[in-house]
Amino acid sequence: MAFIDYYKVLGVSRKATEAEIKKSYRKLARKYHPDLNPNDSAAEKKFKEINEANEVLSNPENRKKYDEYGEHWQHAEEYEKAKHQEQQQKSTTNPFGGYNEEDFSDAFSSMFGGRSAGQQGRQVQFRGQDFNAKLELSLKEVYTTHKRTLTINNKNIRITIPAGIENDQIIKIKGHGGKGINGGPNGDLYIQFSISNKTNFKRDGDNLYTTVDLDLYTALLGGDLMVDTFTGKVKLTVKPETQNGTKIKLKGKGFPKYRKEGQYGDLFVTYNIKTPTNLSVKEKELFLELAKLR
């Protein structure tokens, strides 16, 4: 990934105070917030950079590492450890010599891709940076297992999305993060799923819930009713004298169970009895007769 100057992103100097960083961040976050810039990919990218910069510079410990090591700030602890080992080695081989800034520079070059004339070729390997991505899908799309091609850092990655994946669930794609340093292993790619639901079903884990209207006469006398499931209509038999709010379970008509091929949750249907309106004179008379009988 290309190096990003966090100070430049927030528009502050390297000597900026915590208050100045906070003030600049809030101003820029409001300006580039996705809610104020719908369908603007450039603003969305800028907003992510602003948040990334703030996460580093608003944390005193991370800011100190960033100021000293720049784009390699996340490897600061490994560098310090390697520097300490290098110092011990030099003290052993040359007890009368010190460890100066040139030695530090050599160690740093060795770790992060370069080599000085005095180096003997030993390079410290580092694992590449992990990448994070967000993928938006609909509830219907995650009902079945399917493949999707993602573009991460100008590289196309073909992944399989298992049926039944949950909203906000994160999966790891091993080795598809940042490139390792000095031959170290690549980082991983973490994908978070954002699942929208524009159906008439409410999902809770593997189960689905829905409410259907039931006319008063069918509720009283019983009968058949066609209801929607996630994959099509089914016919239900309504028992006589069904009460409002009655809930029935359709086994296996819910959502696929994650990574359990052929297994599904249940669908729960709640009856909402509709009281008839705009009654005719005759209908009112009949209801009055029923009321007298009760």
FENJO-V333524 format. One record per residue. N is the residue number from 0. SS is DSSP state (A for helix, B for strand, O for the rest). OMEGA is omega in degrees with one decimal (none if undefined). D_FIRST is the distance of its C-alpha to the first C-alpha in Angstrom with 1 decimal. Layout:
n: (N/N)
ss: (SS/SS)
omega: (OMEGA/OMEGA)
d_first: (D_FIRST/D_FIRST)
//
This chain:
n: (0/1/2/3/4/5/6/7/8/9/10/11/12/13/14/15/16/17/18/19/20/21/22/23/24/25/26/27/28/29/30/31/32/33/34/35/36/37/38/39/40/41/42/43/44/45/46/47/48/49/50/51/52/53/54/55/56/57/58/59/60/61/62/63/64/65/66/67/68/69/70/71/72/73/74/75/76/77/78/79/80/81/82/83/84/85/86/87/88/89/90/91/92/93/94/95/96/97/98/99/100/101/102/103/104/105/106/107/108/109/110/111/112/113/114/115/116/117/118/119/120/121/122/123/124/125/126/127/128/129/130/131/132/133/134/135/136/137/138/139/140/141/142/143/144/145/146/147/148/149/150/151/152/153/154/155/156/157/158/159/160/161/162/163/164/165/166/167/168/169/170/171/172/173/174/175/176/177/178/179/180/181/182/183/184/185/186/187/188/189/190/191/192/193/194/195/196/197/198/199/200/201/202/203/204/205/206/207/208/209/210/211/212/213/214/215/216/217/218/219/220/221/222/223/224/225/226/227/228/229/230/231/232/233/234/235/236/237/238/239/240/241/242/243/244/245/246/247/248/249/250/251/252/253/254/255/256/257/258/259/260/261/262/263/264/265/266/267/268/269/270/271/272/273/274/275/276/277/278/279/280/281/282/283/284/285/286/287/288/289/290/291/292/293)
ss: (O/O/O/O/O/A/A/A/A/A/O/O/O/O/O/O/O/A/A/A/A/A/A/A/A/A/A/A/A/A/A/A/O/O/O/O/O/O/O/O/A/A/A/A/A/A/A/A/A/A/A/A/A/A/A/A/A/O/O/A/A/A/A/A/A/A/A/A/A/A/A/A/A/A/A/A/A/A/A/A/A/A/A/A/A/A/A/A/A/A/A/A/A/O/O/O/O/O/O/O/A/A/A/A/A/A/A/A/A/A/A/O/O/O/O/O/O/O/O/O/O/O/O/O/O/B/O/O/O/O/B/B/B/B/B/B/B/B/O/O/A/A/A/O/O/B/B/B/B/B/B/B/O/O/B/B/B/B/B/B/B/O/O/O/O/O/O/O/O/B/B/B/B/O/O/O/O/O/O/O/B/O/O/O/O/O/O/O/B/B/B/B/B/B/B/B/O/O/O/O/O/B/B/B/O/O/B/B/B/B/B/B/B/B/B/A/A/A/A/A/A/O/B/B/B/B/B/B/B/O/O/B/B/B/B/B/B/B/O/O/O/O/O/O/O/O/B/B/B/B/O/O/O/O/O/B/O/O/O/O/O/O/O/B/O/O/B/B/B/B/B/B/B/B/O/O/O/O/O/O/A/A/A/A/A/A/A/A/A/A/A/A/A/O)
omega: (-179.4/179.9/179.6/177.7/-175.3/178.3/179.0/179.1/-178.8/177.6/179.0/178.8/-179.6/178.8/-176.9/178.4/178.0/179.8/179.8/177.9/-179.8/-179.3/-179.1/179.3/-178.7/-179.5/-177.9/179.4/177.2/-177.2/-173.5/-178.8/-178.5/-179.8/179.5/-179.4/-177.6/177.2/178.0/-176.0/179.7/178.3/178.8/178.4/179.3/-179.6/179.0/178.6/179.9/179.4/178.5/179.6/-179.0/179.8/-179.3/-172.7/179.3/177.0/-174.7/-178.8/179.3/180.0/178.9/178.0/-178.4/179.6/-176.1/-173.1/176.9/-175.0/-179.3/-173.5/-179.2/179.0/-175.3/-177.0/178.4/179.6/-179.8/179.1/179.5/179.6/179.4/178.8/178.6/-179.9/178.9/-179.8/-179.4/179.3/-179.8/-177.1/-178.6/-174.2/-179.5/-177.8/178.0/178.2/-173.3/-177.1/178.6/176.5/177.9/-178.3/178.4/-179.3/-179.6/179.0/179.6/-176.5/-170.2/165.0/-178.5/178.2/178.9/-178.4/-176.9/-177.4/178.9/174.3/179.6/180.0/178.9/-178.8/177.0/176.7/180.0/-178.6/174.1/176.2/176.6/179.5/178.8/-178.5/-179.7/-179.8/176.1/179.5/179.3/-178.2/-177.8/175.5/179.2/175.2/-179.7/-179.7/-179.4/177.2/178.4/175.4/-178.9/-179.0/177.6/175.5/177.8/179.8/179.9/-178.5/174.7/-179.9/-177.6/175.0/175.0/179.5/-173.4/173.7/-178.4/176.2/-179.1/175.0/-178.1/173.2/-171.6/173.0/-178.9/174.7/-179.3/-179.0/178.9/-179.4/-179.6/177.9/177.9/-178.5/176.2/173.7/-179.3/176.9/178.4/-178.0/176.5/-176.3/175.4/-172.3/178.1/-178.9/178.1/179.4/176.7/-178.5/172.9/-178.6/173.9/-175.4/179.6/-176.6/176.4/180.0/177.3/177.6/179.6/178.3/179.5/-177.6/-173.8/-174.6/177.0/178.6/-178.7/-171.6/-176.2/179.8/-178.8/-179.6/176.6/-179.9/178.6/167.0/-177.7/-176.9/179.3/-176.9/172.8/-179.7/178.1/174.5/-178.5/179.9/175.8/177.2/176.2/-177.1/176.7/-179.7/177.9/-178.8/176.9/-178.4/174.2/-174.0/176.4/-180.0/-179.8/-174.8/179.0/176.5/-173.9/178.7/174.3/-173.9/175.6/179.2/-176.7/172.4/-177.1/175.2/178.8/-177.8/177.8/-179.3/174.4/-175.0/-179.0/177.3/-178.1/178.1/179.5/-178.8/175.4/179.2/-178.8/-180.0/178.5/179.0/-179.7/177.8/177.0/177.8/178.2/-179.7/179.7/179.4/-178.3/none)
d_first: (0.0/3.8/6.5/8.8/12.4/14.0/17.4/16.9/15.7/19.0/21.0/22.5/23.2/22.1/25.7/25.7/27.7/26.8/29.1/27.5/24.0/25.6/27.5/24.7/22.6/25.6/26.3/22.9/22.6/26.0/25.2/22.1/23.3/23.2/27.0/27.6/25.3/26.0/24.3/22.1/18.5/17.5/19.2/17.7/14.1/15.5/17.3/14.4/12.7/16.2/16.7/13.6/14.7/18.2/17.7/16.5/18.9/21.9/21.9/23.7/22.6/18.8/19.3/21.2/18.5/15.9/18.5/19.1/15.9/13.3/9.7/11.5/13.9/13.5/15.0/17.8/20.5/19.9/19.9/23.1/24.6/23.9/25.3/28.3/29.0/28.7/31.2/33.6/33.5/34.3/37.0/38.6/38.6/39.6/41.4/42.5/39.0/36.6/32.8/31.6/28.5/28.1/28.0/25.2/23.2/23.9/22.8/19.5/18.9/20.0/17.5/14.4/15.0/17.9/21.6/24.6/28.0/29.5/27.1/28.7/25.5/24.7/21.0/19.8/17.5/14.9/13.7/10.1/8.8/10.6/9.6/12.4/14.0/17.5/19.9/23.2/26.3/30.0/32.6/34.1/30.9/30.5/34.2/33.6/31.1/29.0/25.9/23.0/20.1/16.8/14.0/10.6/7.5/10.6/12.0/15.4/16.4/20.2/21.3/24.8/25.7/28.8/31.7/32.4/29.0/29.3/28.0/25.1/25.0/21.7/21.1/18.8/17.4/17.2/14.7/12.4/9.6/6.9/8.6/11.3/12.1/15.4/16.2/15.6/15.3/12.3/11.7/13.4/13.1/15.6/17.3/19.8/22.7/24.5/27.9/30.2/34.0/36.2/39.0/42.3/41.3/40.0/37.9/38.2/36.6/38.4/41.2/41.8/44.2/46.0/49.2/51.8/54.8/58.2/61.4/64.3/66.7/64.4/63.6/67.4/68.7/65.8/64.4/61.3/58.0/55.0/51.7/48.1/45.8/42.1/43.3/46.5/49.9/52.3/55.9/56.9/60.5/61.2/63.9/66.8/66.7/62.9/61.9/59.2/55.9/56.7/53.7/53.6/51.1/50.1/49.0/46.0/45.3/42.3/38.6/37.2/36.6/33.0/32.9/36.7/37.6/40.7/41.1/41.3/42.1/45.1/45.8/48.0/50.1/51.8/54.9/55.4/59.0/59.7/63.0/64.8/65.4/67.8/70.6/73.7/77.2/77.9/74.7/75.5/79.0/77.7/75.3/78.2/80.2/77.4/77.2/81.0/80.7/78.1)
//
